[in-house]
Amino acid sequence: MSIKTVSILGLGAEGSVAFCAAREALSFEDVRVIAKGKRAERLKSSGITINGKHYDLNVKAPGESGKAPDLLVVAVKFYSLNEAMDDIIAEVGNNTVVISMINGLSSEDIISEHLDRGHVVYSMSKVNSKKIENNVEFKPVGHIVFGEKDGSVNPSLQDLCDMFGHVVPTEISTDIHIQIWKKYMMNSACNTVEAIFRGQHSWFQKIPEARDAMRCVMIEIMQLGNKVGVPLKEADIDEVISLFYSYPPDGMCSMVQDIVSKRPTEIEMFMGEALKMGKACNVDLPVCRFVYDIIKSMDKANSGILEA
């Protein structure tokens, strides 16, 4: 494996999976957590506990190490991506491979537009993880897929599989975009519907009407994907729904965790992207609009607008 140094920007649930994989393969000094200010101080003092194992963190400011990493993992929230771009640019070198573990359809393209060096590899993660404060739990359910935008296969993809394979199943795809769309279809439906319930995965496992609500959203995302040339089909929806039977019943999607903790959600990524795309290509998405408006209202209520 040619990956000898790794930097991780964003240590939420997804970023913690990447950190765990990197630390299983590399030493403390070779895995950097990129942060600054009070957040850096907090990470240095508290560390992180993943699946019951505590890790101290090698926290560095963007570009502080002086030598760019072989791999940069970007795992910030979608709404923080633009403000994180200067940190990404500061950390990337000419030979750095960059992967985004941000959900949605556009993070890799956004990062690519701002970089004049390094190499962005596309990825799709289906790992069920949960973070509460500095404790993360995840199980090797699902997998992580890596691929090039043009469908080519090169050694960097195998290097990523080798590193992440220490903790989760991995594979290489020659059609990463349909993998990303399938993940988006799952997230746009499962996160939002589960957040409205403020429920757990058991809702989808035990309540047929909950699964039907999720399916209504996915049907519209499938129709949108078909309109822009992505060949999603009903069987893909069935595959997504079947995944939930392997998830822990008490697990929660990230948006549920955000709503319960009164943090801002990623509704603009989970549903806003679809609505903008639908408007641009003249696809009506009434269910998606309804779900978007509910989550947006919950976001505003959590922000304190009702108490102002």
Secondary structure in CASP SS format (residue, H / E / C, confidence):
PFRMAT SS
TARGET T0000
AUTHOR 0000-0000-0000
METHOD secondary structure of the structure
MODEL  1
M C 1.00
S C 1.00
I C 1.00
K C 1.00
T C 1.00
V E 1.00
S E 1.00
I E 1.00
L E 1.00
G C 1.00
L C 1.00
G C 1.00
A H 1.00
E H 1.00
G H 1.00
S H 1.00
V H 1.00
A H 1.00
F H 1.00
C H 1.00
A H 1.00
A H 1.00
R H 1.00
E H 1.00
A H 1.00
L C 1.00
S C 1.00
F H 1.00
E H 1.00
D H 1.00
V E 1.00
R E 1.00
V E 1.00
I E 1.00
A C 1.00
K C 1.00
G H 1.00
K H 1.00
R H 1.00
A H 1.00
E H 1.00
R H 1.00
L H 1.00
K H 1.00
S H 1.00
S H 1.00
G C 1.00
I E 1.00
T E 1.00
I E 1.00
N C 1.00
G C 1.00
K E 1.00
H E 1.00
Y E 1.00
D C 1.00
L C 1.00
N E 1.00
V E 1.00
K E 1.00
A C 1.00
P C 1.00
G C 1.00
E C 1.00
S C 1.00
G C 1.00
K C 1.00
A C 1.00
P C 1.00
D C 1.00
L E 1.00
L E 1.00
V E 1.00
V E 1.00
A C 1.00
V C 1.00
K C 1.00
F H 1.00
Y H 1.00
S H 1.00
L H 1.00
N H 1.00
E H 1.00
A H 1.00
M H 1.00
D H 1.00
D H 1.00
I H 1.00
I H 1.00
A H 1.00
E H 1.00
V C 1.00
G C 1.00
N C 1.00
N C 1.00
T C 1.00
V E 1.00
V E 1.00
I E 1.00
S E 1.00
M C 1.00
I C 1.00
N C 1.00
G C 1.00
L C 1.00
S C 1.00
S H 1.00
E H 1.00
D H 1.00
I H 1.00
I H 1.00
S H 1.00
E H 1.00
H H 1.00
L C 1.00
D C 1.00
R C 1.00
G C 1.00
H E 1.00
V E 1.00
V E 1.00
Y E 1.00
S E 1.00
M E 1.00
S E 1.00
K E 1.00
V E 1.00
N E 1.00
S E 1.00
K E 1.00
K E 1.00
I E 1.00
E C 1.00
N C 1.00
N E 1.00
V E 1.00
E E 1.00
F E 1.00
K E 1.00
P E 1.00
V E 1.00
G E 1.00
H E 1.00
I E 1.00
V E 1.00
F E 1.00
G E 1.00
E C 1.00
K C 1.00
D C 1.00
G C 1.00
S C 1.00
V C 1.00
N C 1.00
P H 1.00
S H 1.00
L H 1.00
Q H 1.00
D H 1.00
L H 1.00
C H 1.00
D H 1.00
M H 1.00
F H 1.00
G C 1.00
H C 1.00
V C 1.00
V C 1.00
P C 1.00
T E 1.00
E E 1.00
I E 1.00
S C 1.00
T C 1.00
D C 1.00
I H 1.00
H H 1.00
I H 1.00
Q H 1.00
I H 1.00
W H 1.00
K H 1.00
K H 1.00
Y H 1.00
M H 1.00
M H 1.00
N H 1.00
S H 1.00
A H 1.00
C H 1.00
N H 1.00
T H 1.00
V H 1.00
E H 1.00
A H 1.00
I H 1.00
F H 1.00
R C 1.00
G C 1.00
Q C 1.00
H C 1.00
S H 1.00
W H 1.00
F H 1.00
Q H 1.00
K H 1.00
I C 1.00
P H 1.00
E H 1.00
A H 1.00
R H 1.00
D H 1.00
A H 1.00
M H 1.00
R H 1.00
C H 1.00
V H 1.00
M H 1.00
I H 1.00
E H 1.00
I H 1.00
M H 1.00
Q H 1.00
L H 1.00
G H 1.00
N H 1.00
K H 1.00
V C 1.00
G C 1.00
V C 1.00
P C 1.00
L C 1.00
K C 1.00
E H 1.00
A H 1.00
D H 1.00
I H 1.00
D H 1.00
E H 1.00
V H 1.00
I H 1.00
S H 1.00
L H 1.00
F H 1.00
Y H 1.00
S H 1.00
Y C 1.00
P C 1.00
P C 1.00
D C 1.00
G C 1.00
M C 1.00
C C 1.00
S H 1.00
M H 1.00
V H 1.00
Q H 1.00
D H 1.00
I H 1.00
V H 1.00
S C 1.00
K C 1.00
R C 1.00
P C 1.00
T C 1.00
E C 1.00
I H 1.00
E H 1.00
M H 1.00
F H 1.00
M H 1.00
G H 1.00
E H 1.00
A H 1.00
L H 1.00
K H 1.00
M H 1.00
G H 1.00
K H 1.00
A H 1.00
C C 1.00
N C 1.00
V C 1.00
D C 1.00
L C 1.00
P H 1.00
V H 1.00
C H 1.00
R H 1.00
F H 1.00
V H 1.00
Y H 1.00
D H 1.00
I H 1.00
I H 1.00
K H 1.00
S H 1.00
M H 1.00
D H 1.00
K H 1.00
A H 1.00
N H 1.00
S C 1.00
G C 1.00
I H 1.00
L H 1.00
E H 1.00
A C 1.00
END
